[in-house]
Amino acid sequence: MSSVELGVQEHLWRLAAQGGDDPRIARLEGEAAIRRARDRMFKACRTSLRSLRSQLPHGDQVAAAQRTAELRTRGIRIQTVGLRHGLLGPEGDSLRGYLRAVVGLGEEIRSAERLPLTQLILADRSTAMVPVLATPPGQAALVIRSEALVRPLEAVFQATWDVAEAVEIAEADPVERLGRRSREVLVLLAAGLTDEAIARELGVTDRTVRRQIACLCRKLRVDCRFQLGLEVARRGWL
């Protein structure tokens, strides 16, 4: 174990020990409570979201990409470090499309051979979420709301980020790509055109365009145009 990892563990043990008496530290039990707290952190975030994650993404890939899109729309910088074997090895095959989508949205992702923590989330400079040591993964966490207590965790993230390598996402396999007409519809949708404008551009009826969009939504198992755009980006079809 490296000196950085030992230092992190000592800091986490201290945080856990003082958590019961310190209003700046909240202990969470159970996946549902952790998920709710994490969502609140994302919503309250104003400038930056930084994380170390042994597993990507948090939950459903489409939902995770939607979250990235929402954060980036608010101008939030997102930096993520994941495990190299999970991102770039055989285990990462199912993530390729997701990574293409979120990198395309502006999320910065790097890979490291090992991480000092299985998970660390830093929202701005004042809030952090870390796992509770010696508990089953994902079952207990600490939420820390104090710049002084978060500062050592920021240093850990920055040290990991500085030595991690940028993730390069390969282009999608050509066999995965859509047909010409579907691509035309999606490109025009991405440009913000209405159904009527797309129909005029392609020389077809409004009904034909709506039918094609509905067909694409069913095929990709999404419910709306926004989700359709994210899923298409995830698959690298545009």
N, C-alpha and C positions, 0 to 999 in steps of 0.2 A: 504494500500500500504506500502511495506517495505521501510526501509531507503535506501537500495540498489537501489530499483526501483525509489525512489524519486531522488536519486543522479544521476542516469542514465538519467532521464528525464530532470533534470536541465542541465546536460552536453549537451544533444541533442538540447535543446532550445538555448543554447549559440552557439553551432556549426551552427545551422540554421540561427541565427541572424547575425553571422559574415561571413557566406558563400559567400555572394555576393561580399565582398571586400577582401576575402582571397583566394589566388591562390591555397592553399592547400586543399580547400573544393570545390567540384563540386556538384551542385544540378541537379538531373535527374528527368525528367517528363515522365511518361508513361511506360507501361510494356516493350515495345520493347527496349527503351533506357536502362532500368534497366537490362534487360537480356543481352544486348550487353556488358555493363560495367562489369557485373558479369562474363561473359565468358572471358573477357580480364584479369580480376583478376585471374581466374583459370589458364590461359595460362602463366601469368607472375610469378605465385607463384613458389618459389624455395625450401622452407624447410618445411613449415607448413600451413595447412588450418584449421581454427577453426570456428565453427559456432553455433549459437543458432537459432533454426528453429521451429516455431510453426507448420509448415507443411512440411512433407517430401514426396517424394523428390522434387527438382525443376524440374517440367515438367515430361516428359515421363520416366517411371522407367528404361527401357532398356538403354535409352540415359544417364540417371543419373548414372547407373552402369558402363557404358562405360567410363564416365568421371572419376569415382572413379578409374577404372582400369588404365586409362592413368596417373592420378596423382600418383598412387602408383608405377607404372613403373618408374616414375621419382624420386622415393624415398621420396615423400612428405608424412609427417605424417598428417592424417586427423582425427580430433576430432569433434564430433557433439553431441549436446544436444538437444533432442526433448521433447515435452510434453508427460507425462506418459500416459494420457488417449488416446492420438492419436497413440502412439506406441504399447501399451499393452492392451488397451481396445478393445471393439467390432469394433471401428472405424479403428483399426490397422490391421484387418484381411487381407485386400488387400495388406498390406505392408510386410507380413511375408516373402514371397519369395524374395522380393527386399532386405530386411534386411539380409537374409541369404547370398545373393550374395555379398553385399558390406562388410559385416563383414568377409566373407571368403576371400575377397581381402585385408583385413587389416585395413578397416576403424574402428575407435573406436567410439561406439555410447553409450550414456548414456541417461537416462530419468529423468526428474524433474517434480515435481507436478505443478510448475508454472515457467515462464521465465520472467526475468526483461525486455526483449525486444521481440517483435514478430519475429524479425529477426536481426541477427548480423553476418557478415562475416568478418573474419580477415585473410588476406593473408600475411604470414610472420609476421613481427613486424611493418610494415610501412604503410599498407593499410587496410582500413576498409570500409564496406558498412553498413549503418544503415537506417531505415525508417525515413521519415519526420513525426513528430508527427502532429496530428490533420488533417491528410489527409486520404483518403480512402486507405485501405490495398493494397499494391503492386503498387500504382500509383505514388509515389514520394520517392526518396531516396537521401542520401548524400554519396558521395565517398570521403573519407578523406585520404590524402597522407602526413602523418607527424607522425613520431614516438612519438613526444610529445603529439599530440592530440589523437593518437591511444592508448597510454599507459593506460588511465583510462578505456577504453573499454576492453583492455586485462585483467585488474584487475577484471572487471565484469564477463568476460567469465570464468576466473580461479576460482572465488568464486562460480559460478554456477556449474562448472565442478566438483569441489571438493566435493560438497554435493549431486550431482546427482548419480544415481545408474546405474551400467552396465546393458545393455539390454541382456537378455538371450533369444536366439531364439530357439523355439521348433523345433524338427526334422520334416521333411515333412511327411505327411500322407502316409503310404505305398501304398494306392490305387492310389496315384499320380505318382508313380514311373513307369519307362519305362520297357519294356520287356527286356529279357536277351540279345538278339542280339543287340538291339539299345543301351543298356548300354555299351556293349562291344565296339561298334563302337565309342561311345562318349568318353569312357575312353582312347582308343587308339588315338583319335584325340587330347584329352587333353595332352597326352604324346608327341605330336608333330609328330606323324607318318603320312606319306603321304598316299594317297588313295591306292597306290600300296602296301605299306608295311602293311596296315590294311588288304587288301585282302589276302595277303600271310599268315598273322597271323591267319585269320579266315577261310582260306581255301575256299574263294569265289572269284568271278571275280572282277576286278576293276570296271566294270560297275555296279555290284550289290552294291558295297560300295557307289559309286557316287549317285546311285538312292536312297539309304537309307538316305544319308545325305541330298539330295534335298527334300525328303519326310519330314524329320524332320524340315528343314527350313520352308517349306510350313505350316506344322502343327503349328509351333510356331510363324509364321508370322515374320520371320527375313530374312535378305538378304545375309548374309555371315556367314562363320564359326565362326568368332569372336563373332558376335551377338548371334549365336547359343549357344556357350559356356556360355555366360553371362546369357542367358535366362534359360538354363538348371540349372545353379547354382541358379538363382533366384527362381526357382520352387523347389529346393532341390532334384533334381533327381539324383545327384551324390554326 
